[in-house]
Amino acid sequence: MTVLIPFAGLSPVPWKNGGGSTIEIAIGPPDAGFEDFDWRVSLATIAEDGAFSQFPGVDRTLALVEGHGMTLQIDGEPSLISEAEPVAQFDGASEVSAKLSRGVTTDFNVMTRSERCYHQFGRRRLSGDSRFVTRADVTVLFLAEGDSLELSNDEERIGLVRYDAVVLDPDQTWNLEAGQATIFIVDINYHADEDDEEMYE
């Protein structure tokens, strides 16, 4: 089922370590919390230097949305997040701290629990009309830049404004219409369970 998530209807929640806040965009299962989600997509505004929460058993991707970025210390190794290099991937169990480059930064976060599922992250610039095919178990599309985006197929037409997101089912083909925009695409796939694996042995 296609689910539109308007940013205007979302509220911030405290970080797991209490050091800041984040706006949860989507989570699976829908009633999950910090300790039992399969996957989670969120948007965080970092206003000061500090440590990230740790999530053992979770794979993370962070992408710069707005601001001048920051330097992450990931288990003691520096990783610069900037317009030139806007994406970082790391283990949720790592010790991570952020030092802002020049002021407040807004970041898109993806987390998947590695024993249950995994994710792939992509960025795509749009200009005019284009085609988009969903291939994962769950696809989250997020309008990172641009005033508006319209998705349509034979059955639905959905309008997004900046920071809105939509959760899409697999094996669908969509037409995307935008003036100038950047979308983030999160593909989430669940690991096959043992019963499924035995069918192919």
NULOVEX-538962 format. One record per residue (C-alpha): residue in one letter; z, x, y. Coordinates in steps of 0.05 Angstrom, whole numbers, padded with zeros to 5 digits, always signed. Layout:
BEGIN
AZXY/...
end
This chain:
BEGIN
M+00000+00000+00000/T-00019+00026+00069/V+00043+00033+00114/L+00037+00045+00190/I+00098+00080+00219/P+00100+00072+00295/F+00138+00130+00328/A+00166+00083+00381/G+00207+00047+00327/L+00240+00110+00299/S+00309+00137+00316/P+00339+00207+00312/V+00389+00226+00258/P+00436+00287+00254/W+00413+00349+00217/K+00445+00362+00150/N+00486+00419+00181/G+00502+00380+00244/G+00467+00431+00289/G+00414+00385+00318/S+00376+00321+00305/T+00311+00300+00273/I+00269+00237+00272/E+00253+00217+00201/I+00181+00193+00196/A+00176+00177+00121/I+00215+00190+00058/G+00207+00177-00016/P+00239+00139-00047/P+00248+00095+00015/D+00324+00089+00006/A+00336+00163-00008/G+00382+00209+00032/F+00386+00284+00044/E+00411+00298-00026/D+00364+00256-00069/F+00296+00250-00035/D+00233+00268-00072/W+00196+00282-00007/R+00211+00276+00067/V+00169+00282+00131/S+00203+00288+00198/L+00196+00310+00271/A+00249+00354+00303/T+00260+00377+00374/I+00294+00445+00378/A+00327+00457+00446/E+00368+00520+00430/D+00371+00578+00383/G+00407+00566+00317/A+00408+00560+00242/F+00368+00511+00199/S+00400+00469+00145/Q+00392+00495+00075/F+00360+00452+00021/P+00363+00487-00048/G+00308+00465-00095/V+00263+00442-00037/D+00198+00471-00012/R+00187+00467+00063/T+00130+00470+00112/L+00141+00472+00188/A+00085+00463+00239/L+00087+00469+00314/V+00070+00405+00351/E+00089+00419+00423/G+00120+00477+00462/H+00113+00553+00459/G+00142+00561+00390/M+00195+00607+00362/T+00211+00664+00317/L+00241+00645+00250/Q+00285+00694+00212/I+00273+00675+00140/D+00322+00714+00095/G+00320+00769+00147/E+00244+00771+00154/P+00214+00749+00222/S+00159+00697+00224/L+00128+00678+00291/I+00110+00605+00301/S+00060+00598+00359/E-00005+00564+00378/A-00042+00620+00344/E+00000+00616+00280/P+00029+00546+00281/V+00050+00537+00208/A+00105+00569+00165/Q+00123+00555+00093/F+00189+00575+00061/D+00241+00559+00008/G+00292+00508+00029/A+00347+00552-00001/S+00330+00609+00046/E+00374+00628+00105/V+00333+00609+00165/S+00349+00615+00239/A+00305+00601+00300/K+00299+00638+00366/L+00258+00599+00416/S+00202+00634+00452/R+00202+00597+00518/G+00239+00532+00519/V+00242+00470+00477/T+00196+00462+00417/T+00176+00402+00376/D+00161+00414+00303/F+00134+00374+00244/N+00171+00384+00178/V+00152+00370+00106/M+00200+00377+00048/T+00187+00365-00026/R+00237+00372-00083/S+00203+00424-00127/E+00226+00396-00195/R+00194+00329-00179/C+00134+00340-00134/Y+00096+00388-00089/H+00058+00384-00024/Q-00002+00412+00012/F-00007+00413+00087/G-00070+00412+00129/R-00091+00407+00202/R-00156+00374+00223/R-00187+00369+00293/L-00225+00305+00306/S-00280+00289+00356/G-00317+00223+00350/D-00325+00191+00281/S-00310+00224+00214/R-00295+00207+00142/F-00229+00218+00105/V-00216+00210+00030/T-00146+00208+00001/R-00138+00247-00063/A-00062+00256-00073/D-00009+00210-00102/V+00016+00199-00031/T-00018+00220+00034/V+00017+00220+00101/L-00029+00225+00162/F+00005+00242+00229/L-00028+00241+00298/A-00003+00306+00327/E-00048+00309+00388/G-00091+00257+00423/D-00080+00190+00455/S-00105+00147+00399/L-00136+00145+00330/E-00166+00087+00291/L-00171+00084+00216/S-00215+00033+00182/N-00246+00014+00116/D-00274-00050+00086/E-00205-00081+00082/E-00162-00054+00139/R-00164-00029+00210/I-00104+00010+00236/G-00092+00038+00306/L-00047+00098+00319/V-00021+00129+00384/R+00008+00199+00389/Y+00063+00215+00339/D+00049+00152+00298/A+00039+00163+00223/V+00009+00125+00166/V+00023+00130+00091/L-00039+00121+00049/D-00052+00106-00025/P-00096+00152-00068/D-00170+00144-00078/Q-00186+00110-00013/T-00242+00125+00037/W-00228+00116+00111/N-00269+00121+00174/L-00232+00158+00230/E-00249+00145+00303/A-00219+00187+00359/G-00240+00219+00424/Q-00205+00286+00417/A-00147+00290+00368/T-00111+00333+00318/I-00082+00303+00255/F-00034+00333+00205/I-00047+00315+00133/V+00008+00318+00080/D-00015+00309+00008/I+00043+00297-00041/N+00032+00300-00116/Y+00084+00286-00170/H+00089+00330-00231/A+00066+00297-00295/D+00125+00277-00338/E+00133+00302-00409/D+00106+00238-00439/D+00042+00245-00399/E+00035+00318-00418/E+00042+00302-00493/M-00017+00254-00488/Y-00063+00313-00471/E-00037+00363-00523/
end
